[in-house]
Amino acid sequence: MIGAMGFLSRRRAEPRPRWLTRALIGSLPIPLALACSPGSEQPSPRFERVILLTCDTLRADRLGCYGYERSTTPNLDALARGGLTFEHAFASAPMTTPAVSSVMTGRLPREIGAVPGNRRVLPPEAVTLAEVIAAAGIPTLAVVSNWILHERADEAGARVGVAQGFDVFDDEMERQERNRGEFERTARPTTQAAISRLEELLVQGDERFFLWVHYQDPHGPYEPPPGALRELFAGGALPRSAERLALGTSSKGAGQIPAYQALAEERDPEVYRALYDAEIRHFDAELGRLLGFLRARGLLDDALVLFTSDHGESMGEHDHWFCHGENVFREQVSVPLILSAPGSAAVHWKPGERSSALAGQVDVFPTVLAALGLEGPDVRGVSLLAGAPAERILPQDLFSPKGLVPAVSDGRHRAVWSAASETWALYDLEADPLETRDLSSEDPARLAALVEAHAELHLELNRAALEGSDLSVDVEGEGRLRALGYSGDEDD
């Protein structure tokens, strides 16, 4: 194994931001090791195939297997009944590029240059999951449906971003999103593309592979097909409320419906919530179709299926509406995380088991490599096939052009920084899952410990971080980012 610092180049430390200067206060012992510490000694089973399924803008508490009352995810629920569900899983960031980059490298966005926001992508020096797997001679396929993830190259022609290492990287998107005009691919053609790519591979006789499929639904605007509405609501009639919101003129969701989310003159928040749920139902149906294809071809036998999302979505919590990338409260960074091995009896979990251990996107990289029996660089995550560590901390940070908005969790508690009030808040996730009651004055020692641990990590990453590839090298991409309103803050 190569040491973690072996892949990092040196940078001069920047001045401490105000949140960090105020962070270095008394402490309570909390382990700083993010995930370099091992999990249990349980031996890892080996698999022929790994199927990584990710969904854009999907918050965990909107899934039936996470307790949601509407039947949004019957297929995912079935996957969870046969697998292991992590109840406390978090994104590394509430935005697509840094979050997915963390998934693909097992590292935090800051140390791989995937900050700020969506404007910088992984440089060629970053070691990706697909690169390690492809180097072992295993075919690697990806089907992505969010334009922000499309394949890019730097000025020297080297591949940059999350496409690095994939033999097949299908990013064909022809549909334009309402309002912003951004290209995307909805769930049905995404599933069809994945099936077609798999059929091409099978013709060649390859049944050992790594497949990554990223679904765009339910990213806004929320426009589910009529069938999904009928499945969730009798006759497709949407629920209504008396509440009305302002229709925004910007892409921001603080106190308003973001302009890119606006559906005609609709101002009822309950309608938007219902449409979001129906988009999830549509995505779930197409995910079920993909799993059905894999099952029929025997490809789920001796396979590990790992499901998660890039980030969540605010549905009105903390007065943020139908948006992400604007804060680090739980609704924007809590993600589903499910492992399933339908044909294996060697895993350490029982079907339908749930884990209360803290897990994160950095754990995907080592979990996938362990499943395939491969070695890789030391990373921030641990293989969940061996069990998550009992004690750890994980950060959930928002890097925007205006600076860093940090948060950190030990699993039971979270410390969240408010850029508006320039203060830290402490929340008990078990007693207060929506983070509405600040306990900072009641438990200052615990808050201080979490904040200091995050501060030490921040300084470490600041000393050694890769320089991300700027999207300005992609002339077409830079122009489209500006056209879509991404020249400053972003919300994808």
Phi, psi and omega in degrees: 000138179268137182301151184302321185285347182296340182259006187247141175260158185275143174227152176288136181295140177272162176301149180293131173290164185300321181298328182281321177301322181278356186273333189281077182234177185310156189227161172242139185300119174222133184295130179277335183303114185289318179187012175287343175287143183286162172278214179286173179275008180302125179295145182274132173290161179247145182231155176279329185223151170231130178244111178261118181245123179234150182230135183284137168061037184249111178276145188297321188284008175259008180253144179302321181289352173251016172097007182287143187281332178278150183275069183278332192223061180300325181285319176294323178299320178294321177299317180294324180296336179258003186227209181239126182249128177267121185279340182232076178246140186229147171285154175285337181201154181271033179220154190296304187300308179296323181293310181292326176298323177294319176302316188279351182235345185072016183237166179278148185307322183297320186280351178246010174077012182270047178213155000275156174049226181258012189270348179229141184237170181305131175281167180301334182289340180291136180266118183259161177304313182296326179295316180296317182291316180297324179296337178273003178084014180263128179302140180236127182231143175222143172230114182242155188225006174251126185303329183296343181263004187296158185294138181224163175224153178273186185297334179272001180088003179282143178294134176231161179089191187285354177284347184303126175096348183276131174292319177236122178232096185270107180237033180286119181223122183246341182276137177259132179294145176297149175078299182271337181078012180290141180284144179206173175228125182280177193298317184297308177294336176294312177299318181297320179296319179297317179297317180297318179295321178294319179298321177298319180293318183294327177300327180279355178087011180269118177242000172256122185198167169242121180242129173241125176237124179247114179272142181272322177298139012255035175303141181289163358295145183279103182226072181289156175292155182305325182299321180293323177296317181295326180292329182266326186231131183306122179068007181078009180286123183280145174293153182231156175224170180274348184287144176228141180245160175285143174272118185284160175253359177239176180277001183275152184249011179287109176074010184201166171278120181303147183302322183287344179269343189299130176250100185053232180254019182294127182235002181279116182297331181293329177294315179296319178299318181293321178294323175300313179299319181292326175296322177297318179299319179294314177303315183299322179297319180287326173298319177299323179294319178294315178297324177296319177297313180299319181294315182297329180271002180075015185275352173273345174290134180058037179232148170256128175252127179237124181241136174202185176229170181279324180191179180260208184201134176282135179243026180120348178297141179055030178059033171245133190238122169051052185209170172208172182074017182243343176203181181238028173291163190302323183298337180264345183236353176279128184231155172287151175211113184231132172249136178218136178227078189304329184255012185241136175255004186268356182287161185273357181250160174263151180307130179085004182291149178237142181244134177265004180292147177287128180226162181209175181297333179295344181278345183295313182306303180292332178293315180295316180296319178297322180298327181266000179072031184250152174263150177212184178292157171297137182225183181279340185264176176233157175286123178283351175291338178261001181094136180288149178297148182291328181229131177191169168235152176222135177272154173227098192244142174253114174257116177238169177302341180271353179130191185262133171244105188264159170208157181207145182226149170253010180106308179272323183238157174227138170255128186232129180271134175256115179293330182292312183264352182054048178219159173266145173239153179239133181231144174264108187291333180286315182275337188218070186296338179266006174054063180250346184238112182281123182256014186299324180281338181273333183222063184295331181294317179294317178300315181299320181295314179297316182294318180294320178300317178294321180297317178297318178297316181301316180295322178297313181292328180292332180280335185217100181212143174289152175270120182291160176277124183285137180291350177294342176289342178259093188302314180298316181296318180297318179297321181288324176300316179295319180297329182271003178086021183260018182287341176241244177291158183229165181221013184278000000 
